[in-house]
Structures are given as structure tokens and as C-alpha cells.
């Protein structure tokens, strides 16, 4: 435990150091700009001081803001101070990183030109790139370094609000004929807070109802860290309804916030059943499918969550060998084990689709791929299938790039 805590602190310290280093880089760039446009020393230092008087209190405020209660509505403070600051912090880090990557070849070329100038004085003409090419490289570096800021603004103002409804056909050879065309709606990763306020969640719940699913499922992370927000998120989702019921499972943030038992009870009062190592039959006349739910599980340590040695051991006695089994498991990493156990379909969330993914450039560019190969969408392997919903909320920085929020509609078919 101490080793794991020390490792987490080391990662946190390194992250803070890198962010701080990026801020020094942008401070240097800002100072160069001030010197360029303000030739007189007095006004120059006055402007620099004014910038610091605004900049430093913003950092202090936002670090303190993380300890404050999580609002369930978007406030002016969050809209005008928190969101721009968090977007700036991430964008400036990646912008500085890109600038560094461009600075390396620029430095090499500059060193080579210096050496060439020395050699030219003795041997002949300089054959290295012309100054105009060097200027072009510098301008390209400036544009590339600005790209994260454009992407951050896009992700904040549009990407996180660009809800998509995905219709996914699921072929299940063992599906009873009476379930042909059965429709299941999934919402995941709500993360109620100022950037996923109560009224927005209620709106999404109404949208799910308008799609007229036969069954609705929720796959965890209703809250983020503040246990007090559980009442608001349950209230916002309480309007969900479907002919065959509304069921759910819990996520890692529900566990970390200590609300697993209490939020399960709150949902029960509203007619929504959270399945915690439980199974329930979904019946049409004499036929049925087996719906199973489990809490967040991982075979490796994930934050405060200890590793589970017998992954999905809790659902083994719940699996019906003579029926289709559908598993609600927040963590998509349980899929390999679920397929081994013969679970026909797993529904998961957790990854937010990478939240900031650049898969339109390359399928491998998604932060979540550092944690799981199952980032978003449909997967299939012998024994079972998996769909990873991108969720509707965000965590950390309130942006989505290349990973829009999602409502999934599953259409079951015999294939």
C-alpha cells in the first residue's frame, strides 16, 4: 500500500513539474511579446506585473476550488474562471510540448548553420537551408503550438455537448425469437457537476425515453468525488422509464465517493434497480434473457480500488447456461474474463471514449489506450461481445475531442 501511494505521489509530482515547466515557457513567450510591442522599460514592467496579478491568483483560486463542494448547476464562477483555466492548463502543456519538439530540429539546424558559417569562411558557400526556410519552420512551429488551444476551445464549447445516438445491432444466435428486435438503451458516466448539470442530465433522460427502448440500463459513475451530489443525480435520472424496467451498475467513482450503498437505496426508491452481484430475468411470455450487474472490478490496482484476484468471481453462479446473458460492468477490462465465462454481451463505460482522442488521425491516439484496449465501440471475440459507451459526462478538464458523448441503442437480433 505504501509503495502504491509513493508511486502515485511520484506521478503527481512529475505531472505538476511538467505543467509548471510549461507555464515558464509561456511566461517567457509572453515576456518576449511584451518586449517587442512595448519598447519603454517602465510600461513594459507595468504590463508584466498586471499579467502576473491576474494569472497567479487564478492558479491559487482553481487549486483551492478542487476542494470545494461540487455544484450541480453551471455557475458563473465555473463558466468564467474554472473552465477557461482548466482548458488553458491542458492546452498550454501540450502547446509547450509541441514547441519543444519543434525546437529540437530548429536548434540542430541553428547549430549546423553556425558550424557551416565557420567552415564557409575557409572552404566555400553555405549549402544549408536559407533564412526563408528557417522562418517557415518557425512559423510552422507557432501554428502547431497554437493547435492545442484551438482544440481545447472546440472541446469545451462544442465537443462535450455534441451528443450522438448510436444504434448498434447485436447478433445473438441463442436469442429467443420473442426477443427479436428487442431494444436496450444505455447511459453511462454521468459525472454530475457544473459541466454536466442536473437539468442537462434530465434532458438526456427525456431523450432516452423518446427513443422508446424496451429496457434502459445505466453503467455507473453517477458522481465524481462529492457524495452530496448523489441526491441530485438520482433525481435527474428518476424520469427514466421503459416497459421492461430500468437497471444499472456502479462505477469506480461511486465506490471512491463512498456512495455505493446509499445511491443504490436512492435509486430503489425511484424504481431503478442497481444490480450489485445480482441477476434478474427479463421475460417475454415463456422466454427470458439473463441480465447481470456487478460493481467496478479490475485485476490491477486502479486508484484507491484494490485489484480483484478472482475477476468476476461474484457473477459465476449467476450465469444462466441455457439463456442469453447480458452483463452490466462499468470497467470494459472485465470483457476477456466475461467472454471466458460465456457472457454473450457485456455493456461497459468508464473510458469516456478517451475523452480527448485523435483517432481520426490514428486509431491508436487515445489516452485511454494506455489503460485498456477497449476504448469505445463494439468488440467481439470467441465467447462474447462487448460495447463500450463513451458516456455523457467528463472528468478533469471539461472537454471532449474526437469522443462525443453518447446514448447507445442496442437492437438484439438472432443474426
SVG drawing of the C-alpha trace seen along z (x, -y; Angstrom):
<svg xmlns="http://www.w3.org/2000/svg" viewBox="-47 -54 87 79">
<polyline fill="none" stroke="black" stroke-width="0.4" points="0.0,0.0 2.8,-2.4 4.6,-1.6 1.5,-2.2 0.9,-5.5 4.5,-6.6 4.2,-5.7 1.0,-7.8 2.7,-10.7 5.7,-10.4 3.4,-10.5 1.5,-13.5 4.8,-15.3 6.1,-14.7 2.9,-15.9 3.0,-19.1 6.6,-19.7 5.8,-19.3 2.8,-21.7 4.9,-24.2 7.7,-24.0 5.1,-24.6 4.0,-27.7 7.5,-29.0 7.8,-28.5 4.6,-30.6 5.8,-33.2 9.0,-33.5 7.0,-33.8 4.7,-36.4 7.7,-38.4 9.2,-38.3 5.9,-39.6 5.8,-42.4 9.4,-43.5 8.5,-43.5 5.5,-45.7 6.4,-47.9 9.9,-49.4 10.0,-51.5 11.1,-49.6 8.6,-51.3 5.3,-50.5 6.8,-47.1 7.2,-46.1 3.8,-47.5 2.1,-45.3 4.1,-42.3 3.1,-42.9 -0.5,-43.3 -0.5,-40.0 1.0,-38.3 -1.5,-39.9 -4.3,-38.3 -2.5,-35.0 -1.2,-33.9 -4.5,-34.4 -6.2,-32.3 -3.9,-29.4 -4.4,-29.8 -8.2,-30.0 -8.5,-27.0 -6.3,-24.8 -8.5,-25.7 -11.6,-25.2 -10.9,-21.5 -11.6,-21.1 -14.9,-23.0 -18.3,-21.2 -19.3,-20.2 -22.1,-22.4 -24.9,-20.6 -25.7,-23.6 -23.3,-25.6 -22.3,-28.7 -20.7,-31.9 -17.6,-31.0 -17.2,-27.7 -18.1,-29.2 -15.8,-32.2 -12.9,-31.1 -12.7,-27.3 -13.5,-26.1 -11.2,-28.5 -8.4,-27.9 -8.6,-24.1 -8.7,-24.3 -5.7,-26.7 -3.7,-24.4 -4.0,-21.4 -3.7,-23.3 -0.7,-25.2 1.0,-22.0 0.6,-20.3 1.4,-23.5 4.7,-23.8 5.4,-20.1 4.8,-20.7 7.0,-23.8 9.8,-21.7 9.5,-19.1 9.9,-21.8 12.7,-23.4 14.9,-20.4 15.3,-20.3 15.5,-24.1 18.4,-24.0 20.1,-21.4 19.7,-23.5 20.9,-26.6 24.0,-24.8 24.7,-23.4 24.4,-26.8 26.8,-28.2 29.3,-25.4 28.7,-25.9 29.4,-29.6 32.7,-28.8 33.5,-26.3 32.3,-28.6 34.9,-31.2 37.5,-28.7 36.1,-26.4 33.2,-27.7 29.5,-28.6 26.9,-27.6 24.6,-24.9 22.3,-24.7 18.6,-25.9 18.1,-29.6 16.9,-32.0 13.4,-32.0 13.1,-28.3 14.1,-28.8 11.4,-31.4 8.9,-29.0 9.9,-26.3 9.5,-28.9 6.0,-29.9 5.0,-26.2 6.1,-25.7 4.0,-28.6 0.9,-27.3 1.4,-23.8 1.9,-25.1 -1.4,-27.0 -3.3,-23.9 -4.0,-22.6 -5.6,-25.9 -8.0,-25.7 -8.7,-22.1 -9.3,-22.9 -11.8,-25.6 -13.6,-23.3 -13.8,-20.5 -15.1,-22.9 -17.7,-24.8 -18.9,-22.1 -17.3,-18.7 -18.6,-17.9 -22.1,-18.9 -22.3,-17.2 -24.4,-14.2 -24.6,-11.3 -27.1,-8.4 -25.5,-5.2 -27.7,-2.3 -25.8,1.0 -27.1,4.3 -26.1,7.2 -26.3,10.7 -27.0,13.3 -27.7,16.8 -29.2,18.0 -31.7,15.1 -35.3,16.3 -37.5,15.4 -39.7,13.4 -36.8,11.0 -36.0,10.4 -35.6,6.6 -35.6,6.0 -34.1,2.6 -31.9,1.6 -30.8,-2.0 -27.6,-2.7 -26.4,-5.8 -23.0,-5.8 -20.5,-8.0 -22.9,-10.8 -20.4,-12.6 -22.9,-15.2 -21.3,-18.6 -21.2,-22.1 -20.4,-20.8 -23.0,-18.1 -25.7,-19.8 -28.8,-18.3 -31.0,-19.9 -28.8,-18.6 -29.0,-15.0 -32.8,-15.3 -32.8,-16.4 -30.8,-13.4 -33.1,-11.1 -36.0,-12.6 -34.1,-11.9 -33.6,-8.3 -37.3,-7.9 -38.2,-9.4 -36.2,-6.7 -38.7,-4.2 -36.4,-1.4 -37.8,1.8 -35.2,1.7 -32.9,-1.0 -29.5,-0.4 -27.1,-2.7 -23.4,-1.7 -22.0,-3.7 -20.0,-6.8 -23.1,-8.8 -21.0,-11.1 -17.3,-12.1 -15.9,-12.7 -18.6,-14.6 -21.1,-12.2 -23.5,-15.0 -24.3,-15.1 -25.9,-11.6 -29.3,-13.0 -29.4,-15.4 -28.2,-12.8 -30.8,-10.2 -33.5,-12.9 -32.4,-13.8 -32.5,-10.2 -35.7,-9.2 -37.7,-10.1 -36.3,-7.2 -38.8,-4.6 -39.1,-1.6 -41.6,1.3 -39.2,3.9 -37.6,1.6 -34.5,-0.5 -31.5,1.2 -27.9,0.2 -24.5,1.0 -21.9,-1.1 -18.6,-2.6 -15.2,-3.3 -16.2,-6.9 -19.3,-5.7 -17.0,-3.5 -14.4,-6.2 -17.1,-8.6 -18.4,-6.0 -22.0,-6.1 -22.4,-2.6 -25.0,-1.5 -26.7,-4.9 -27.2,-5.6 -28.4,-2.1 -31.1,-2.7 -32.0,-6.1 -32.4,-4.6 -34.6,-1.8 -36.9,-4.4 -37.3,-5.8 -38.0,-2.4 -34.5,-2.0 -32.7,1.2 -28.9,1.2 -27.6,4.8 -24.7,5.4 -23.5,9.0 -27.1,9.7 -29.1,11.1 -32.6,10.6 -34.6,12.3 -36.1,10.2 -39.2,12.1 -41.4,12.1 -44.1,14.7 -42.2,18.0 -38.9,16.8 -36.3,14.8 -32.7,13.3 -30.5,13.0 -29.4,9.5 -26.4,9.4 -24.8,6.5 -21.6,6.1 -19.6,3.3 -16.4,1.9 -13.7,4.6 -10.2,4.6 -7.4,7.2 -4.9,4.4 -4.9,1.5 -6.9,-1.4 -6.6,-4.5 -7.9,-3.6 -9.5,-0.4 -7.6,2.7 -7.0,5.4 -9.5,8.2 -7.8,11.6 -10.8,13.6 -12.1,11.2 -15.9,11.6 -15.9,14.4 -19.1,12.9 -21.1,13.5 -20.1,17.1 -23.1,18.6 -25.4,16.0 -24.7,17.1 -27.6,19.0 -26.1,21.6 -29.4,22.1 -30.1,18.4 -28.5,15.3 -26.5,13.5 -26.0,9.7 -23.5,8.1 -23.5,4.6 -19.9,3.9 -18.5,0.4 -15.0,1.5 -14.5,2.8 -11.4,4.7 -13.7,7.4 -14.6,8.4 -11.9,11.0 -13.0,12.8 -16.7,12.4 -16.1,14.0 -14.4,16.9 -17.4,17.4 -19.8,17.4 -21.4,14.0 -22.9,13.2 -22.8,9.4 -21.0,7.0 -22.0,3.4 -19.4,1.0 -18.4,-2.6 -15.5,-4.1 -13.2,-5.3 -15.3,-8.3 -14.1,-7.1 -10.7,-8.6 -12.4,-12.0 -9.6,-13.7 -9.0,-11.2 -7.4,-11.9 -8.5,-8.6 -9.4,-10.5 -5.7,-10.9 -4.7,-7.4 -6.7,-4.7 -4.0,-4.5 -4.1,-8.1 -6.4,-8.0 -5.2,-8.4 -7.4,-5.6 -5.4,-3.1 -2.7,-3.5 -5.2,-1.8 -7.3,0.5 -7.5,1.8 -11.3,1.4 -11.7,-2.4 -15.0,-2.8 -17.4,-0.9 -18.1,2.7 -15.7,5.6 -16.1,9.3 -14.1,12.4 -14.9,16.1 -17.4,16.5 -18.8,13.0 -19.2,9.4 -18.6,6.0 -19.8,2.5 -18.1,-0.4 -20.3,-3.5 -18.5,-6.9 -20.7,-8.3 -22.1,-11.7 -20.0,-13.4 -16.4,-14.5 -13.8,-14.3 -10.9,-16.6 -10.9,-19.1 -14.5,-19.6 -13.6,-18.9 -14.2,-16.2 -12.2,-15.9 -12.9,-13.1 -15.0,-11.4 -18.5,-12.9 -21.0,-12.0 -23.2,-9.1 -26.5,-7.4 -26.4,-3.8 -29.4,-1.9 -28.8,1.9 -31.0,3.8 -30.9,7.5 -31.2,10.0 -30.8,13.7 -28.2,12.9"/>
</svg>
